[in-house]
Structure formats: C-alpha cells, structure tokens
Amino acid sequence: MMDLFKKIHEMGKTVILVTHDMNHVLEYCENVVVMSDGQVEKSGKVKDVFLDSDYLLNLGIHDICKEASSIEAVKKCKKPMMFIHGTKDDFVPYSMGLKVYKAANCEKELYSVKGATHANSLYMNPENYWNKVFNFINEKTSIGR
C-alpha cells in the first residue's frame, strides 16, 4: 500500500496519510502534523519535528526513542557491520552516523559517500556501492566465506 502512495506522490499528487506508525512517517512523509485530542500540537518538516527531543519527551515517546537508540544497539553487536552514510545527509547528519560507527564494538567498516543525501548513497555511484557491499560480505561474513 505504501508503494502505491509513493507512486501517487511521484505523479505530483498530494497524499495525506493518517497513521500511528512513526516508521511510515519517517520513511514516506515530508511534512507531519501531530494531533492530540483533535487539536494540532505541532507541524512542520518531519526531520524538524523528530529532532525536537524536548517535544518528544513531552509527548511521552522518549522511551521509544531510547529503546531505538542506534548507539546502544551497536554497542551490543558482535557481528561485522558495514556503515554506509552520505556526507550531505540532512536527515541523519553525517556527524551522527560517525558517532554510531565509533560506538560499534565489533568488526566494522565505514563507507562514506561524498555528496550523498539521505538514502541516496546507492545512486551516486551504483557500481562502486555494490562493489563495496559485496566485498564486505565476502570478506567479513560467513555468507562470503
């Protein structure tokens, strides 16, 4: 269903999604309106609303964010991890990606894609991207051994 909404949006149509699934909001939406008891609480670009930690704390969803902490998750990981991050990512800033990478307590590799924005690393140089990914798989995982 989400793929259909995405295609409609790509055709230049406005799609209004009403959901409680924040993963859908983060993945598919550009703007968000947060409502409570039928009233607008906050609205704006998704990244601006979700980066407002005080607001999230007041909503009572800070525990969700805490549970989803990528830094805490990678500290526990023992498997090899490859981090791919665009240097021009304005949704998850590159500096945040570096913090997560540095926190990982496992065998790891960082592939920084110069000039790539959020979720756009593959499209900057697909051949190089896939070479890096498959080399990592072949050298660092049991799949490739």
Rosetta constraint file for C-alpha pairs under 8 A:
AtomPair CA 1 CA 5 HARMONIC 6.49 0.50
AtomPair CA 2 CA 6 HARMONIC 6.16 0.50
AtomPair CA 2 CA 28 HARMONIC 7.88 0.50
AtomPair CA 3 CA 7 HARMONIC 6.24 0.50
AtomPair CA 4 CA 8 HARMONIC 6.26 0.50
AtomPair CA 5 CA 9 HARMONIC 6.19 0.50
AtomPair CA 5 CA 15 HARMONIC 6.75 0.50
AtomPair CA 6 CA 10 HARMONIC 6.17 0.50
AtomPair CA 6 CA 28 HARMONIC 7.26 0.50
AtomPair CA 7 CA 11 HARMONIC 6.36 0.50
AtomPair CA 8 CA 12 HARMONIC 7.01 0.50
AtomPair CA 8 CA 13 HARMONIC 5.86 0.50
AtomPair CA 8 CA 14 HARMONIC 7.79 0.50
AtomPair CA 8 CA 15 HARMONIC 7.38 0.50
AtomPair CA 9 CA 13 HARMONIC 4.86 0.50
AtomPair CA 9 CA 14 HARMONIC 5.87 0.50
AtomPair CA 9 CA 15 HARMONIC 6.20 0.50
AtomPair CA 19 CA 24 HARMONIC 7.83 0.50
AtomPair CA 19 CA 25 HARMONIC 7.78 0.50
AtomPair CA 21 CA 25 HARMONIC 6.67 0.50
AtomPair CA 22 CA 26 HARMONIC 6.08 0.50
AtomPair CA 23 CA 27 HARMONIC 6.07 0.50
AtomPair CA 24 CA 28 HARMONIC 5.70 0.50
AtomPair CA 24 CA 29 HARMONIC 7.38 0.50
AtomPair CA 25 CA 29 HARMONIC 5.09 0.50
AtomPair CA 25 CA 32 HARMONIC 7.50 0.50
AtomPair CA 25 CA 46 HARMONIC 7.53 0.50
AtomPair CA 26 CA 46 HARMONIC 6.84 0.50
AtomPair CA 29 CA 46 HARMONIC 6.91 0.50
AtomPair CA 30 CA 45 HARMONIC 5.91 0.50
AtomPair CA 30 CA 46 HARMONIC 5.76 0.50
AtomPair CA 31 CA 43 HARMONIC 7.37 0.50
AtomPair CA 31 CA 44 HARMONIC 5.50 0.50
AtomPair CA 31 CA 45 HARMONIC 4.33 0.50
AtomPair CA 31 CA 46 HARMONIC 5.05 0.50
AtomPair CA 32 CA 43 HARMONIC 5.53 0.50
AtomPair CA 32 CA 44 HARMONIC 5.69 0.50
AtomPair CA 32 CA 45 HARMONIC 6.19 0.50
AtomPair CA 32 CA 46 HARMONIC 5.49 0.50
AtomPair CA 32 CA 49 HARMONIC 7.70 0.50
AtomPair CA 33 CA 40 HARMONIC 6.72 0.50
AtomPair CA 33 CA 41 HARMONIC 7.54 0.50
AtomPair CA 33 CA 42 HARMONIC 5.93 0.50
AtomPair CA 33 CA 43 HARMONIC 4.29 0.50
AtomPair CA 33 CA 44 HARMONIC 6.78 0.50
AtomPair CA 34 CA 40 HARMONIC 5.94 0.50
AtomPair CA 34 CA 41 HARMONIC 5.44 0.50
AtomPair CA 34 CA 42 HARMONIC 5.21 0.50
AtomPair CA 34 CA 43 HARMONIC 6.08 0.50
AtomPair CA 35 CA 39 HARMONIC 5.33 0.50
AtomPair CA 35 CA 40 HARMONIC 4.48 0.50
AtomPair CA 35 CA 41 HARMONIC 5.21 0.50
AtomPair CA 35 CA 42 HARMONIC 7.21 0.50
AtomPair CA 36 CA 40 HARMONIC 6.55 0.50
AtomPair CA 36 CA 41 HARMONIC 6.37 0.50
AtomPair CA 42 CA 49 HARMONIC 7.59 0.50
AtomPair CA 43 CA 49 HARMONIC 7.14 0.50
AtomPair CA 44 CA 48 HARMONIC 6.65 0.50
AtomPair CA 44 CA 49 HARMONIC 6.38 0.50
AtomPair CA 45 CA 49 HARMONIC 6.43 0.50
AtomPair CA 46 CA 50 HARMONIC 6.08 0.50
AtomPair CA 47 CA 51 HARMONIC 5.87 0.50
AtomPair CA 47 CA 91 HARMONIC 5.85 0.50
AtomPair CA 48 CA 52 HARMONIC 6.43 0.50
AtomPair CA 49 CA 55 HARMONIC 7.86 0.50
AtomPair CA 50 CA 56 HARMONIC 7.23 0.50
AtomPair CA 52 CA 56 HARMONIC 6.42 0.50
AtomPair CA 53 CA 57 HARMONIC 6.03 0.50
AtomPair CA 53 CA 62 HARMONIC 7.73 0.50
AtomPair CA 54 CA 58 HARMONIC 6.24 0.50
AtomPair CA 55 CA 59 HARMONIC 6.28 0.50
AtomPair CA 56 CA 60 HARMONIC 6.44 0.50
AtomPair CA 56 CA 61 HARMONIC 5.69 0.50
AtomPair CA 56 CA 62 HARMONIC 5.74 0.50
AtomPair CA 57 CA 61 HARMONIC 6.00 0.50
AtomPair CA 57 CA 62 HARMONIC 4.78 0.50
AtomPair CA 61 CA 65 HARMONIC 6.60 0.50
AtomPair CA 62 CA 66 HARMONIC 6.00 0.50
AtomPair CA 63 CA 67 HARMONIC 6.04 0.50
AtomPair CA 64 CA 68 HARMONIC 6.21 0.50
AtomPair CA 65 CA 69 HARMONIC 6.19 0.50
AtomPair CA 68 CA 73 HARMONIC 7.67 0.50
AtomPair CA 69 CA 73 HARMONIC 6.28 0.50
AtomPair CA 70 CA 74 HARMONIC 6.13 0.50
AtomPair CA 70 CA 100 HARMONIC 6.57 0.50
AtomPair CA 71 CA 75 HARMONIC 6.31 0.50
AtomPair CA 71 CA 99 HARMONIC 7.51 0.50
AtomPair CA 71 CA 100 HARMONIC 5.05 0.50
AtomPair CA 71 CA 103 HARMONIC 6.01 0.50
AtomPair CA 71 CA 104 HARMONIC 7.39 0.50
AtomPair CA 72 CA 76 HARMONIC 6.89 0.50
AtomPair CA 73 CA 77 HARMONIC 6.66 0.50
AtomPair CA 74 CA 100 HARMONIC 7.16 0.50
AtomPair CA 74 CA 103 HARMONIC 6.54 0.50
AtomPair CA 74 CA 104 HARMONIC 4.71 0.50
AtomPair CA 74 CA 105 HARMONIC 6.82 0.50
AtomPair CA 75 CA 103 HARMONIC 5.83 0.50
AtomPair CA 75 CA 104 HARMONIC 4.92 0.50
AtomPair CA 75 CA 105 HARMONIC 5.27 0.50
AtomPair CA 76 CA 104 HARMONIC 7.71 0.50
AtomPair CA 76 CA 105 HARMONIC 7.00 0.50
AtomPair CA 77 CA 104 HARMONIC 7.05 0.50
AtomPair CA 77 CA 105 HARMONIC 6.60 0.50
AtomPair CA 77 CA 106 HARMONIC 6.36 0.50
AtomPair CA 78 CA 105 HARMONIC 6.87 0.50
AtomPair CA 78 CA 106 HARMONIC 5.13 0.50
AtomPair CA 78 CA 107 HARMONIC 7.67 0.50
AtomPair CA 79 CA 106 HARMONIC 6.20 0.50
AtomPair CA 79 CA 107 HARMONIC 6.96 0.50
AtomPair CA 80 CA 106 HARMONIC 5.92 0.50
AtomPair CA 80 CA 107 HARMONIC 4.69 0.50
AtomPair CA 80 CA 108 HARMONIC 5.45 0.50
AtomPair CA 80 CA 140 HARMONIC 6.25 0.50
AtomPair CA 80 CA 141 HARMONIC 6.78 0.50
AtomPair CA 81 CA 106 HARMONIC 7.22 0.50
AtomPair CA 81 CA 107 HARMONIC 6.50 0.50
AtomPair CA 81 CA 108 HARMONIC 4.78 0.50
AtomPair CA 81 CA 109 HARMONIC 6.53 0.50
AtomPair CA 82 CA 108 HARMONIC 5.66 0.50
AtomPair CA 82 CA 109 HARMONIC 4.86 0.50
AtomPair CA 82 CA 110 HARMONIC 5.99 0.50
AtomPair CA 82 CA 111 HARMONIC 7.41 0.50
AtomPair CA 82 CA 133 HARMONIC 7.86 0.50
AtomPair CA 82 CA 136 HARMONIC 7.25 0.50
AtomPair CA 83 CA 101 HARMONIC 6.77 0.50
AtomPair CA 83 CA 108 HARMONIC 7.55 0.50
AtomPair CA 83 CA 109 HARMONIC 6.15 0.50
AtomPair CA 83 CA 110 HARMONIC 4.80 0.50
AtomPair CA 83 CA 111 HARMONIC 6.02 0.50
AtomPair CA 84 CA 110 HARMONIC 6.12 0.50
AtomPair CA 84 CA 111 HARMONIC 4.80 0.50
AtomPair CA 84 CA 112 HARMONIC 5.96 0.50
AtomPair CA 84 CA 113 HARMONIC 7.23 0.50
AtomPair CA 84 CA 121 HARMONIC 7.45 0.50
AtomPair CA 85 CA 89 HARMONIC 7.55 0.50
AtomPair CA 85 CA 94 HARMONIC 6.60 0.50
AtomPair CA 85 CA 97 HARMONIC 6.67 0.50
AtomPair CA 85 CA 110 HARMONIC 7.88 0.50
AtomPair CA 85 CA 111 HARMONIC 6.54 0.50
AtomPair CA 85 CA 112 HARMONIC 5.18 0.50
AtomPair CA 85 CA 113 HARMONIC 6.03 0.50
AtomPair CA 85 CA 116 HARMONIC 7.72 0.50
AtomPair CA 85 CA 118 HARMONIC 7.89 0.50
AtomPair CA 85 CA 121 HARMONIC 6.91 0.50
AtomPair CA 86 CA 94 HARMONIC 6.60 0.50
AtomPair CA 86 CA 112 HARMONIC 5.84 0.50
AtomPair CA 86 CA 113 HARMONIC 4.62 0.50
AtomPair CA 86 CA 114 HARMONIC 6.08 0.50
AtomPair CA 86 CA 115 HARMONIC 6.29 0.50
AtomPair CA 86 CA 116 HARMONIC 4.20 0.50
AtomPair CA 86 CA 117 HARMONIC 5.41 0.50
AtomPair CA 86 CA 118 HARMONIC 6.48 0.50
AtomPair CA 86 CA 119 HARMONIC 7.75 0.50
AtomPair CA 86 CA 120 HARMONIC 7.25 0.50
AtomPair CA 86 CA 121 HARMONIC 5.78 0.50
AtomPair CA 87 CA 93 HARMONIC 7.76 0.50
AtomPair CA 87 CA 94 HARMONIC 5.37 0.50
AtomPair CA 87 CA 112 HARMONIC 6.49 0.50
AtomPair CA 87 CA 113 HARMONIC 5.99 0.50
AtomPair CA 87 CA 114 HARMONIC 5.22 0.50
AtomPair CA 87 CA 115 HARMONIC 5.44 0.50
AtomPair CA 87 CA 116 HARMONIC 5.78 0.50
AtomPair CA 87 CA 117 HARMONIC 6.94 0.50
AtomPair CA 88 CA 93 HARMONIC 7.44 0.50
AtomPair CA 88 CA 94 HARMONIC 6.95 0.50
AtomPair CA 88 CA 114 HARMONIC 7.30 0.50
AtomPair CA 88 CA 115 HARMONIC 5.17 0.50
AtomPair CA 88 CA 116 HARMONIC 5.30 0.50
AtomPair CA 88 CA 117 HARMONIC 4.77 0.50
AtomPair CA 88 CA 118 HARMONIC 7.45 0.50
AtomPair CA 89 CA 93 HARMONIC 5.27 0.50
AtomPair CA 89 CA 94 HARMONIC 6.05 0.50
AtomPair CA 89 CA 116 HARMONIC 6.45 0.50
AtomPair CA 89 CA 117 HARMONIC 4.05 0.50
AtomPair CA 89 CA 118 HARMONIC 4.53 0.50
AtomPair CA 90 CA 94 HARMONIC 7.90 0.50
AtomPair CA 90 CA 117 HARMONIC 6.66 0.50
AtomPair CA 90 CA 118 HARMONIC 6.59 0.50
AtomPair CA 91 CA 118 HARMONIC 6.14 0.50
AtomPair CA 92 CA 96 HARMONIC 6.54 0.50
AtomPair CA 92 CA 97 HARMONIC 7.14 0.50
AtomPair CA 92 CA 118 HARMONIC 7.04 0.50
AtomPair CA 93 CA 97 HARMONIC 6.70 0.50
AtomPair CA 94 CA 98 HARMONIC 6.35 0.50
AtomPair CA 95 CA 99 HARMONIC 6.44 0.50
AtomPair CA 96 CA 100 HARMONIC 6.45 0.50
AtomPair CA 97 CA 101 HARMONIC 6.16 0.50
AtomPair CA 98 CA 102 HARMONIC 6.05 0.50
AtomPair CA 99 CA 103 HARMONIC 6.16 0.50
AtomPair CA 100 CA 104 HARMONIC 6.52 0.50
AtomPair CA 101 CA 108 HARMONIC 7.81 0.50
AtomPair CA 101 CA 110 HARMONIC 7.21 0.50
AtomPair CA 104 CA 108 HARMONIC 7.45 0.50
AtomPair CA 109 CA 136 HARMONIC 7.93 0.50
AtomPair CA 111 CA 132 HARMONIC 7.75 0.50
AtomPair CA 113 CA 121 HARMONIC 5.94 0.50
AtomPair CA 113 CA 124 HARMONIC 7.70 0.50
AtomPair CA 115 CA 124 HARMONIC 7.99 0.50
AtomPair CA 116 CA 120 HARMONIC 5.59 0.50
AtomPair CA 116 CA 121 HARMONIC 5.19 0.50
AtomPair CA 116 CA 124 HARMONIC 6.52 0.50
AtomPair CA 117 CA 121 HARMONIC 6.98 0.50
AtomPair CA 120 CA 124 HARMONIC 6.86 0.50
AtomPair CA 121 CA 125 HARMONIC 7.55 0.50
AtomPair CA 121 CA 129 HARMONIC 7.52 0.50
AtomPair CA 122 CA 126 HARMONIC 5.16 0.50
AtomPair CA 122 CA 129 HARMONIC 5.77 0.50
AtomPair CA 122 CA 130 HARMONIC 7.88 0.50
AtomPair CA 125 CA 129 HARMONIC 6.08 0.50
AtomPair CA 126 CA 130 HARMONIC 6.12 0.50
AtomPair CA 127 CA 131 HARMONIC 6.15 0.50
AtomPair CA 128 CA 132 HARMONIC 6.16 0.50
AtomPair CA 129 CA 133 HARMONIC 6.29 0.50
AtomPair CA 130 CA 134 HARMONIC 5.96 0.50
AtomPair CA 131 CA 135 HARMONIC 5.90 0.50
AtomPair CA 132 CA 136 HARMONIC 6.15 0.50
AtomPair CA 133 CA 137 HARMONIC 6.29 0.50
AtomPair CA 134 CA 138 HARMONIC 5.99 0.50
AtomPair CA 135 CA 139 HARMONIC 5.95 0.50
AtomPair CA 136 CA 140 HARMONIC 5.55 0.50
AtomPair CA 136 CA 141 HARMONIC 7.44 0.50
AtomPair CA 137 CA 141 HARMONIC 5.26 0.50
AtomPair CA 137 CA 142 HARMONIC 7.96 0.50
AtomPair CA 137 CA 143 HARMONIC 6.73 0.50
AtomPair CA 137 CA 144 HARMONIC 5.58 0.50
AtomPair CA 138 CA 142 HARMONIC 7.85 0.50
AtomPair CA 138 CA 143 HARMONIC 6.86 0.50
AtomPair CA 138 CA 144 HARMONIC 3.73 0.50
AtomPair CA 138 CA 145 HARMONIC 6.22 0.50
AtomPair CA 139 CA 144 HARMONIC 6.43 0.50
AtomPair CA 139 CA 145 HARMONIC 7.11 0.50
AtomPair CA 140 CA 144 HARMONIC 7.42 0.50
AtomPair CA 141 CA 145 HARMONIC 6.68 0.50
